[in-house]
Amino acid sequence: MGKNFYVTIMLIVTISAGLYFFKYSASWSDYEKSVQTRDVDQLATLDHNPLLTATRKQFDRWLPSYCGPDLYLNKNAKPHSVEVCINGTIERIESSTGIVLSKEDVTDTRVKTHWQQIMGVN
């Protein structure tokens, strides 16, 4: 085996490594873009409660029409209804943004105030 054989092998290894690197690099970039655009209306970070900055469109998507009043207006709402609304809201936000909220996040008084302002009720 001559010198040309080893040069050819090194060339093949180098080209293969380069192609692998660029392929991997492109797929990582695509992954980052998909995470950033999960919810076009709300680019979320992992430590953010999206309900604090939600638009009316987002509230309509994340809270069924009866849930907003049950959670933030009706002091006599049935506990079962409230639990269903909280759990449904948590699931919808997670599927839309990837953020997992807690019950406390959904029932936060700041969220209540923001929801009332956005919906025009006080």
C-alpha positions as CSV (number, residue, x, y, z in Angstrom):
1,M,0.0,0.0,0.0
2,G,1.5,3.2,-1.1
3,K,1.3,6.8,0.0
4,N,-1.6,7.6,-2.3
5,F,-3.8,5.0,-0.6
6,Y,-3.4,6.6,2.8
7,V,-3.9,10.1,1.3
8,T,-7.1,8.8,-0.3
9,I,-8.3,7.3,3.0
10,M,-7.6,10.5,4.9
11,L,-9.4,12.5,2.2
12,I,-12.5,10.3,2.5
13,V,-12.5,10.5,6.3
14,T,-12.1,14.3,6.2
15,I,-14.9,14.7,3.7
16,S,-17.2,12.3,5.6
17,A,-16.6,14.1,8.9
18,G,-17.2,17.5,7.2
19,L,-20.5,16.3,5.7
20,Y,-21.6,14.8,9.0
21,F,-20.8,18.0,10.9
22,F,-22.7,20.2,8.5
23,K,-25.7,17.8,8.4
24,Y,-25.8,17.8,12.3
25,S,-25.3,21.5,12.5
26,A,-28.3,22.1,10.1
27,S,-30.6,19.8,11.9
28,W,-29.8,21.5,15.3
29,S,-30.5,24.9,13.7
30,D,-33.9,23.6,12.4
31,Y,-34.6,22.2,15.9
32,E,-33.9,25.6,17.5
33,K,-36.2,27.4,14.9
34,S,-39.0,24.9,15.6
35,V,-38.8,25.5,19.4
36,Q,-38.8,29.3,18.9
37,T,-41.8,29.2,16.7
38,R,-44.0,26.7,18.5
39,D,-46.5,29.4,19.2
40,V,-46.1,32.4,16.9
41,D,-48.1,34.7,19.2
42,Q,-46.1,33.9,22.3
43,L,-42.4,33.2,22.1
44,A,-42.0,31.6,25.5
45,T,-39.1,31.0,27.8
46,L,-39.1,28.2,30.3
47,D,-39.5,30.5,33.4
48,H,-42.4,32.6,32.0
49,N,-46.1,32.3,32.7
50,P,-47.7,33.1,29.3
51,L,-51.0,33.9,31.0
52,L,-49.5,37.1,32.4
53,T,-48.9,38.5,28.9
54,A,-51.6,36.6,26.9
55,T,-53.6,38.4,24.2
56,R,-57.4,37.9,23.8
57,K,-56.7,35.4,21.0
58,Q,-54.5,33.4,23.3
59,F,-57.0,33.5,26.2
60,D,-59.7,32.3,23.8
61,R,-57.4,29.4,22.7
62,W,-56.2,28.4,26.1
63,L,-59.3,28.9,28.2
64,P,-62.7,27.6,27.0
65,S,-65.3,30.4,27.1
66,Y,-66.9,29.2,30.4
67,C,-63.5,28.8,32.2
68,G,-62.5,32.5,32.4
69,P,-65.6,33.5,34.3
70,D,-65.4,30.3,36.5
71,L,-61.7,31.0,37.4
72,Y,-61.6,34.8,37.6
73,L,-65.1,36.1,38.2
74,N,-67.5,33.6,39.8
75,K,-66.9,33.2,43.5
76,N,-69.4,30.4,43.6
77,A,-68.1,28.2,40.8
78,K,-68.3,24.5,41.4
79,P,-64.9,23.1,42.5
80,H,-65.1,20.3,39.8
81,S,-65.6,22.9,37.1
82,V,-62.6,25.0,38.4
83,E,-60.4,21.9,38.5
84,V,-61.4,20.9,34.9
85,C,-60.6,24.5,33.7
86,I,-57.3,24.6,35.5
87,N,-56.2,21.2,34.2
88,G,-57.4,22.0,30.6
89,T,-55.6,25.3,30.6
90,I,-52.4,23.7,31.8
91,E,-52.7,21.1,29.0
92,R,-53.5,23.6,26.3
93,I,-50.6,25.9,27.2
94,E,-48.2,23.0,27.4
95,S,-49.2,21.7,23.9
96,S,-49.0,25.3,22.5
97,T,-45.8,26.6,24.1
98,G,-44.1,23.7,25.8
99,I,-44.4,25.4,29.2
100,V,-45.8,23.4,32.0
101,L,-47.7,25.6,34.4
102,S,-48.8,24.8,37.9
103,K,-52.3,25.3,39.4
104,E,-50.9,28.4,41.2
105,D,-49.7,29.8,37.9
106,V,-53.2,29.6,36.5
107,T,-54.9,31.0,39.6
108,D,-52.3,33.7,40.2
109,T,-54.1,37.0,41.1
110,R,-51.9,38.8,38.5
111,V,-53.4,36.5,35.8
112,K,-56.9,37.2,37.1
113,T,-56.3,41.0,36.8
114,H,-54.7,40.6,33.3
115,W,-57.6,38.4,32.1
116,Q,-60.2,40.9,33.4
117,Q,-58.4,43.8,31.6
118,I,-58.1,41.9,28.3
119,M,-61.7,40.7,28.4
120,G,-63.0,44.2,29.5
121,V,-64.6,43.1,32.8
122,N,-64.0,44.3,36.3
